[in-house]
């Protein structure tokens, strides 16, 4: 009884499957489904136009070509020289030439003689004449010939050894300096090369900077240089650095416009005191001893500068 029941169920299941298959085949389409066309890129005035286009058998590709042709018709005639067959794939599109700019047209409209007002080519600086170069070389050669102590900015002449008239005086390899760093000394001063180099460094870096470039210093007034004597000419005192060629006294500064700024008067004048104080302070470094108007009564009218060495460094008062 159970075997017959199982067979009946199998027959019924098979019959059900065959009925379902027949039903699916009855409702299946005769051909495969195709995707709908892509919407048209150009705007359409309304649904009637789309409906009429589809109903009359116009394809979407034809509508695209029609929109391109209408767009080309709206372009200026200068850009569309000849009609182009867009339906032909063999046609090669070339870019339209760029229109002439307004600047070029304006330049072309200028009169022909107007171009003479400007140079035909970019200006270049003229080459220096040979005479200028020769003068510069001659001047440098002359400065080198008149230099001492191996520095072209120290002009003077070589003296050599200076004999001593008192014990402790005298100098070796001394020179007579006429100018330093382009600034003339009021009198040729006898000194050693160490003193001359310190003086040049002070004048070039500090003195000329303090008075500026508009009215620079052109001359140093020298109150004293080499002299075989004691300090402040006091009897029994030590030999001064002046007696060794290592000191110089500066009492004034002559400017380019002829103005003479003296240490005696300038130290008391408000307009020049600041500059003289700056010069006095700057000297404390290149020189070992710097004495000014406030040092003592012997130095009220000049700066004493020497290259003596002290254990505690520079002595500045």
Beta strands, then each sheet from edge to edge (+ up, - down):
strand 1: 147-148
strand 2: 151-162
strand 3: 171-180
strand 4: 183-191
strand 5: 217-224
strand 6: 247-255
strand 7: 260-262
strand 8: 289-291
strand 9: 303-306
strand 10: 315-316
sheet 1: 1+ 2- 3+ 4- 5- 6+ 7-
sheet 2: 1+ 2- 3+ 4- 5- 6+ 9- 8+ 10+
end
